[in-house]
Amino acid sequence: MKVTDFLDADEAAETPRPLTVTSNSYALRWESISHDSEGPFDKLDEIADWDDIFVYGANYTKLDRPPDSKTLVAYKRPGAESDYSVKILKDNPHVAVVHSDMCDLPTGGKQKLTKARVCAEWYHNGDERAAATAMLQGRAAYLPAHVQATLKGPDRPAPHTNITEVPETTIMGDKPNPSEPGEQRSYIDLLADDEYRKLKAREIAKQRLIQEAAVGITLPEFYQLDEFLALPDTETPYLVNEIWPKGGHILIVAQQKAGKTTLRNNLAKSLCDGYDFLNRFQVHKPEGRIVILDLELPENMLRRWMRDCGIGNQQQLVVVPMRGKAASLNIGLPEVRAKWAQRLGRILRDPGLPQARSGCTEHV
């Protein structure tokens, strides 16, 4: 969209609000904005890359490698389960192709989602005129500072700005490198001052967090070697001899169709019924419940495979079919983690709980 398509239409409907940028010796007020034939959307497409839109603005993850030969770069939205959410194709790198309904953007390959349209959809309810106005007035905070400065700054032919000095009594804050009273500084310098303050504040906050975390840390014991070697060795208790220490973790890794699920089911049978695992490794039958989360098999297939195992002590084993429900296992969220802990705790504490419906043990 060209600036001329919307500035004239907005002129009567909306009076531009003065924008005050502060420093320790003066403040600047934008009094007028002029424009030429090149609009902010054209400039945005020239100077910004897709990382500025999806990584900086929306915290998407940029894939290390494109998923196919036709893709220039791909991005994955936060919390996505699929391999990618957005593609930029080599044949048309100026538009994004959205593959996820959760991106709050139109999906499919014919949407013509330029960088500007993505910004308009996300931050201005699809209003491209409002998005262009925000870019011209320096209010597009979802873009990196250097992009904002180029869209609005005086080093660009348009928009041009007239700068007037404001009395010192109206000024708040300071800048990292004070200049002489009355010295005129560029808009980019002012943006740099603001970014400096933000980075400095972030650095101070990070140091405070580190100091708070260090308060609760207790250093381990220090031993002289002869003293350490003189300590008695303690026998490691095993759940499955030579394979699975009690309180430890195991991970089954193999290619597809190698039999990982069959091995897991046989291990569950050995733990429930007390048989030697693989007729070789002695099992110390646990007293508590055994819980399986299965994220792979359809429920009917899982039921059939578990039935084929012929487990005798079925009351000890709890099965949770989770294919298509992996999002409910997002234990990175404190609220979700608390729900899982509460449900699992109730199951593990109550050996007589009938028809338990949830729980957790490792499954790959």
For each residue, the residues with C-beta under 8 A, 3 or more apart:
1: 5 6 39 41 116 128 129 132
2: 5 37 38 39 42
3: 6 7 35 36 38 39 40 132 136 158 159
4: 7 8 35 37 39
5: 1 2 9 39
6: 1 3 9 10 129 132 133
7: 3 4 10 11 33 35 136
8: 4 11
9: 5 6 12 13 129
10: 6 7 13 14 129 133
11: 7 8 14
12: 9
13: 9 10
14: 10 11
15:
16: 30 33 137
17:
18: 29 30 31
19: 29 30 137 138 139
20: 27 28 29 166 170
21: 27 28 187 190
22: 27 171 172 173
23: 26 27 171 173 174 175 185 190 193
24: 171 173 174 175 178
25: 168 171 178 179 180 181 182 183
26: 23 165 166 168 171 181 182
27: 20 21 22 23 165 166 170 171
28: 20 21 163 164 165 166 187 190
29: 18 19 20 163 164 166
30: 16 18 19 33 137 138 161
31: 18 161 162 163 164
32: 160 161 162
33: 7 16 30 136 137 159 160 161
34: 158 159 160
35: 3 4 7 39 136 158 159
36: 3 157 158
37: 2 4
38: 2 3 42 43 157 158
39: 1 2 3 4 5 35 42 43 132
40: 3 43 44 116 132 135 136 151
41: 1 44 45 114 115 116 128 132 135
42: 2 38 39 45 46
43: 38 39 40 46 47 150 151 156
44: 40 41 47 48 115 116 119 135 143 147 151
45: 41 42 48 94 114 115 116
46: 42 43
47: 43 44 147 150 151
48: 44 45 52 53 115 143 144 147
49: 52
50: 53 54 73 75 88 96 115
51: 54 55 56 62
52: 48 49 55 56 57 115 143 144 147
53: 48 50 56 57 58 96 115 118 119
54: 50 51 57 58 60 62 75 86 96
55: 51 52 58 59 60 61 62 75
56: 51 52 53 142 143 144
57: 52 53 54 119 122 142 143
58: 53 54 55 77 122 142
59: 55 78
60: 54 55 75 76 77 78 85 86
61: 55 75 76 78
62: 51 54 55 73 74 75
63: 66 67 73 74 75 76 83 84
64:
65:
66: 63 69 71 72 73 74 87
67: 63 71 74 83 84 87
68: 71
69: 66
70: 89 90 91
71: 66 67 68 74 87 88 89 90
72: 66 88 89 90 93
73: 50 62 63 66 87 88
74: 62 63 66 67 71 84 86 87 88
75: 50 54 55 60 61 62 63 84 85 86
76: 60 61 63 80 82 83 84 85 86
77: 58 60 80 85 86 100 102 103
78: 59 60 61
79: 327 330
80: 76 77 84 85 100 102
81: 326 327
82: 76 85 99 100
83: 63 67 76
84: 63 67 74 75 76 80 87 99
85: 60 75 76 77 80 82 98 99 100 102 103
86: 54 60 74 75 76 77 96 97 98 99 100 103 105
87: 66 67 71 73 74 84 96 97 99
88: 50 71 72 73 74 93 95 96 97
89: 70 71 72 92 93 97
90: 70 71 72 93
91: 70
92: 89 95
93: 72 88 89 90
94: 45 114
95: 88 92 111 112 113 114
96: 50 53 54 86 87 88 105 113 114 118
97: 86 87 88 89 108 109 111 113
98: 85 86 103 105 106 107 108 111 113
99: 82 84 85 86 87 107
100: 77 80 82 85 86 103 107
101: 107
102: 77 80 85
103: 77 85 86 98 100 107
104: 121 122
105: 86 96 98 111 113 118 121 122
106: 98 111 113 121
107: 98 99 100 101 103 111
108: 97 98 111
109: 97
110:
111: 95 97 98 105 106 107 108
112: 95 117
113: 95 96 97 98 105 106 117 118 121
114: 41 45 94 95 96 117 118
115: 41 44 45 48 50 52 53 118 119
116: 1 40 41 44 45 119 120 128 131 132
117: 112 113 114 120 121 128
118: 53 96 105 113 114 115 121 122
119: 44 53 57 115 116 122 123 124 131 140 142 143
120: 116 117 123 124 126 127 128 130 131
121: 104 105 106 113 117 118 124 125 126
122: 57 58 104 105 118 119 142
123: 119 120 131 134 140 142
124: 119 120 121 127 128 130 131 134
125: 121 130
126: 120 121
127: 120 124 130 131
128: 1 41 116 117 120 124 131 132
129: 1 6 9 10 132 133
130: 120 124 125 127 133 134
131: 116 119 120 123 124 127 128 134 135 140
132: 1 3 6 39 40 41 116 128 129 135 136
133: 6 10 129 130 136 137
134: 123 124 130 131 137 139 140
135: 40 41 44 131 132 138 139 140 143 148 151 152
136: 3 7 33 35 40 132 133 151 152 159
137: 16 19 30 33 133 134 152
138: 19 30 135 148 151 152 187
139: 19 134 135
140: 119 123 131 134 135 143 147 148 151
141: 148
142: 56 57 58 119 122 123
143: 44 48 52 56 57 119 135 140 147 148 151
144: 48 52 56 147 148
145: 148 149 191 192 194 195
146: 149 150
147: 44 47 48 52 140 143 144 150 151
148: 135 138 140 141 143 144 145 151 152 191
149: 145 146 152 153 155 187 188 191
150: 43 47 146 147 153 155 156
151: 40 43 44 47 135 136 138 140 143 147 148 156
152: 135 136 137 138 148 149 156 159 187
153: 149 150 156 186 187 188
154: 160 161 186 187
155: 149 150 186 188
156: 43 150 151 152 153 159
157: 36 38 160
158: 3 34 35 36 38
159: 3 33 34 35 136 152 156
160: 32 33 34 154 157
161: 30 31 32 33 154 187
162: 31 32
163: 28 29 31 184
164: 28 29 31
165: 26 27 28 182
166: 20 26 27 28 29 170 171
167: 170
168: 25 26 171
169:
170: 20 27 166 167
171: 22 23 24 25 26 27 166 168
172: 22
173: 22 23 24 197
174: 23 24 178
175: 23 24 178 179 193 196
176: 193 196 197 200
177:
178: 24 25 174 175
179: 25 175 183 185
180: 25 183
181: 25 26
182: 25 26 165
183: 25 179 180
184: 163
185: 23 179 189 190
186: 153 154 155 189 190
187: 21 28 138 149 152 153 154 161 190 191
188: 149 153 155 191 192
189: 185 186 192 193
190: 21 23 28 185 186 187 193 194
191: 145 148 149 187 188 194 195
192: 145 188 189 195 196
193: 23 175 176 189 190 196 197
194: 145 190 191 197 198
195: 145 191 192 198 199
196: 175 176 192 193 199 200
197: 173 176 193 194 200 201
198: 194 195 201 202
199: 195 196 202 203
200: 176 196 197 203 204
201: 197 198 204 205
202: 198 199 205 206
203: 199 200 206 207
204: 200 201 207 208
205: 201 202 208 209
206: 202 203 209 210
207: 203 204 210 211
208: 204 205 211 212
209: 205 206 212 213
210: 206 207 213 214
211: 207 208 214 215
212: 208 209 215
213: 209 210 216 217
214: 210 211 217
215: 211 212
216: 213
217: 213 214
218:
219: 222
220:
221:
222: 219
223: 227 228 231
224: 227 228
225: 228 229
226: 229 230
227: 223 224 230 231
228: 223 224 225 231
229: 225 226
230: 226 227
231: 223 227 228
232:
233:
234:
235:
236: 245
237: 245 246 284
238: 241 242 243 244 245 246 284
239: 244 245 246 248 271 283 284 286
240: 243 244 267 270 271 277 281 282 283 284
241: 238 281 282 283 284
242: 238 281
243: 238 240 250 277 281
244: 238 239 240 248 250
245: 236 237 238 239 248
246: 237 238 239 284
247:
248: 239 244 245
249: 362
250: 243 244 362
251: 362 364
252: 260 263 264 364
253: 364
254: 258 259 260
255: 258
256:
257:
258: 254 255
259: 254 262 263
260: 252 254 263 264 364
261: 264 265 294 296 297 305
262: 259 265 266 305
263: 252 259 260 266 267
264: 252 260 261 267 268 292 363
265: 261 262 268 269 305 306 309
266: 262 263 269 270 277 278 309
267: 240 263 264 270 271 277
268: 264 265 271 272 290 292 309 311 317
269: 265 266 272 273 275 309 310 311
270: 240 266 267 273 274 275 276 277 283
271: 239 240 267 268 283 285 286 290 316
272: 268 269 285 290 311 312 313 314 316 317
273: 269 270 285 311 312 313
274: 270 283 285
275: 269 270 279 283
276: 270 279 280 281 282 283
277: 240 243 266 267 270 280 281 282 283
278: 266 281
279: 275 276
280: 276 277
281: 240 241 242 243 276 277 278
282: 240 241 276 277
283: 239 240 241 270 271 274 275 276 277
284: 237 238 239 240 241 246
285: 271 272 273 274
286: 239 271 290
287:
288: 348 351
289: 316 317 318 347 348 351 356 359
290: 268 271 272 286 316 317 318 361
291: 317 318 319 320 344 347 348 358 359 360 361
292: 264 268 317 318 319 320 359 361 363
293: 320 322 329 359 360 361 363
294: 261 297 302 319 320 321 322 323 363
295: 322 323 325 326 329 363
296: 261 323 363
297: 261 294 301 302 305 321 323
298: 301 302 321 323
299: 302 303 321 323
300: 303 304
301: 297 298 304 305
302: 294 297 298 299 305 306 319 321
303: 299 300 306 307
304: 300 301 307 308
305: 261 262 265 297 301 302 308 309
306: 265 302 303 309 311 319
307: 303 304 310
308: 304 305
309: 265 266 268 269 305 306
310: 269 307
311: 268 269 272 273 306 314 317
312: 272 273
313: 272 273 316 317
314: 272 311 317
315: 351
316: 271 272 289 290 313
317: 268 272 289 290 291 292 311 313 314
318: 289 290 291 292 347 356 358 359
319: 291 292 294 302 306
320: 291 292 293 294 357 358 359 360
321: 294 297 298 299 302
322: 293 294 295 325 326 328 329
323: 294 295 296 297 298 299
324:
325: 295 322 328 329
326: 81 295 322 329
327: 79 81 330
328: 322 325 336
329: 293 295 322 325 326 336 340
330: 79 327 333 336
331: 336 337 340
332: 336 337
333: 330 336 337
334: 337 338
335: 338 339
336: 328 329 330 331 332 333 339 340
337: 331 332 333 334 340 341
338: 334 335 341 342
339: 335 336 342 343
340: 329 331 336 337 343 344 358 360
341: 337 338 344 345
342: 338 339 345 346
343: 339 340 346 347 358 359
344: 291 340 341 347 348 358 359 360
345: 341 342 348 349
346: 342 343 349 350 353
347: 289 291 318 343 344 350 353 356 358 359
348: 288 289 291 344 345 359
349: 345 346
350: 346 347 353
351: 288 289 315
352:
353: 346 347 350 356
354:
355:
356: 289 318 347 353 359
357: 320
358: 291 318 320 340 343 344 347
359: 289 291 292 293 318 320 343 344 347 348 356
360: 291 293 320 340 344
361: 290 291 292 293
362: 249 250 251
363: 264 292 293 294 295 296
364: 251 252 253 260
